[in-house]
Amino acid sequence: MLEGARATLAARHPRLFIEMHGDTMAAKRQNAQAVVELLVGLGYDEILHVESGTMSTVTNATIAAEGHLYCQRRAAHSAGR
């Protein structure tokens, strides 16, 4: 879904609430890594792992394998979007 919405995400940076899925824990970790990398590449600079309260980055993205991500672009948030 995120790949299909790439242009909208890059242009508008809507706030997102994402739940990770995968058949195995390894698949969930891989999906979490790919999602965080995509979002960072699109300009999202606040990617919060809701359950732990930890900001997810490319280096710790696998923390999101279990749980949810709340994502927003800080610059867009402060501009009232």
PyMOL commands that set and color helices and strands:
alter all, ss='L'
color gray80, all
select helices_A, chain A and resi 6-12+25-41+61-65+74-78
alter helices_A, ss='H'
color red, helices_A
select strands_A, chain A and resi 16-19+46-49+54-55+68-72
alter strands_A, ss='S'
color yellow, strands_A
deselect
rebuild
show_as cartoon
